[in-house]
């Protein structure tokens, strides 16, 4: 009684590159950057700043990166795993 399902990978790719998905992942990345900025601890290099990149369309879908914007953020995330904590909403 095995049923088979044929997947349309081209349709999946088109969906993952659609404007709606790009908007959704951009919002998630901006929220993550905001969480990281609120958790960041000032250090000898200044105040950390995290930012979300613009949406990148890749061969398999869309990507948005959240990264450190200055040396203070690189030090902060190295000491406190700020970006990792921001992924989970601050846990």
Secondary structure, 3 states (H helix, E strand, C coil): CCCCCCCCHHHHHHHHCCHHHHHHHHHHHHHHHHHHHHHCCCECCECCCEEECCCEEECCEEECCEEECCHHHHHHHHHHCHHHHHHCCCC
